[in-house]
Amino acid sequence: MYKEATQSETEQFLQNNFIQLEDGYEANKVKTANRKRIALTVDTLSTYSDEDRQSIFSYIKGYCEDLQYDESKSHFKLKSEDDLKKLLYGIEQRYYTTVLGGEKRLANSVLVLS
């Protein structure tokens, strides 16, 4: 797995304009698993254009209906580790729908086939 994001890297990621921290959730409350996900996600985000970001945010909203998104301010409201995890999984495109049955799922690991 990826390295763990430092406190500074975690703070920097959480300052992205598409994130709004709420209910006292802050960088020092981010645990090891999400810090590793942040390290991976920072690299992924760096490859996205503005258009890609908008597409990925729509994708996330489609799979994570309980993750609050403020349409007027264009940001996700993060109140907990679980909210952050859902956002990070979405940026990494780990959500998918089965062809047969249309079941929504989460990929725990990813292997690029091409």
C-alpha positions in Angstrom: 0.0 0.0 0.0 0.9 3.6 -0.3 3.0 5.6 2.2 1.1 7.5 4.9 0.4 11.2 4.3 2.2 13.4 6.8 0.3 15.9 8.9 1.2 18.7 6.5 0.1 16.7 3.5 -3.2 15.7 5.2 -3.9 19.3 6.1 -3.1 20.4 2.6 -5.4 17.8 1.1 -8.3 18.8 3.4 -7.9 22.4 2.3 -8.9 21.6 -1.3 -11.8 23.8 -2.4 -14.1 20.8 -2.9 -13.9 19.9 0.8 -15.6 21.6 3.7 -14.8 20.2 7.2 -17.6 20.3 9.7 -18.6 19.2 13.2 -15.0 19.5 14.6 -13.5 17.1 12.1 -10.0 18.2 11.2 -6.6 16.9 10.0 -5.4 15.7 13.4 -8.4 13.3 13.6 -7.5 11.5 10.3 -6.3 8.0 11.1 -3.6 5.9 9.4 -5.8 4.1 6.9 -7.2 7.4 5.5 -3.7 9.0 5.5 -2.6 6.2 3.2 -5.6 6.8 1.0 -4.8 10.5 0.9 -1.3 9.9 -0.2 -2.6 7.8 -3.1 -5.4 10.2 -3.9 -3.1 13.2 -4.2 -1.3 11.5 -7.0 -4.6 10.6 -8.7 -6.0 14.1 -8.4 -2.9 15.6 -10.0 -3.8 13.8 -13.2 -7.4 15.2 -13.4 -8.4 18.2 -15.4 -11.1 20.5 -14.1 -13.6 18.7 -16.3 -12.4 15.3 -14.9 -12.9 16.6 -11.4 -16.5 17.6 -12.1 -17.1 14.2 -13.6 -15.6 12.4 -10.7 -17.7 14.5 -8.2 -20.9 13.6 -10.1 -19.8 9.9 -9.9 -19.2 10.1 -6.2 -22.6 11.8 -5.6 -24.2 9.0 -7.5 -22.7 6.3 -5.3 -22.5 8.1 -1.9 -25.9 9.6 -1.5 -25.3 10.0 2.3 -22.1 12.0 1.7 -23.4 15.6 1.8 -22.6 17.8 -1.2 -23.3 21.6 -1.3 -24.3 22.3 -4.9 -24.1 26.1 -4.4 -20.5 26.0 -3.1 -19.4 22.9 -5.0 -17.9 21.1 -2.0 -18.4 17.8 0.0 -19.1 18.2 3.7 -16.8 16.0 5.7 -17.8 15.3 9.3 -16.1 12.0 10.0 -13.5 9.4 9.0 -16.2 7.6 7.1 -17.1 10.6 5.1 -13.5 11.1 4.1 -13.1 7.4 3.2 -16.1 7.6 0.9 -14.7 10.7 -0.8 -11.3 9.1 -1.2 -12.7 5.8 -2.6 -14.7 7.9 -5.1 -11.7 9.8 -6.3 -10.0 6.5 -6.9 -13.1 5.2 -8.8 -13.6 2.2 -6.6 -17.4 2.2 -6.8 -19.0 0.1 -9.5 -22.3 -1.4 -10.5 -22.7 -5.1 -11.5 -23.8 -5.8 -15.1 -26.3 -8.4 -13.9 -28.6 -7.3 -11.2 -27.3 -3.7 -11.1 -25.9 -4.1 -7.6 -23.7 -1.2 -6.4 -20.4 -2.4 -5.0 -17.0 -1.2 -3.6 -13.8 -2.6 -4.9 -11.4 -3.3 -1.9 -8.4 -3.5 -4.2 -7.7 -2.6 -7.8 -5.6 -4.3 -10.5 -5.2 -2.5 -13.8 -5.8 -5.0 -16.6 -4.4 -3.1 -19.5 
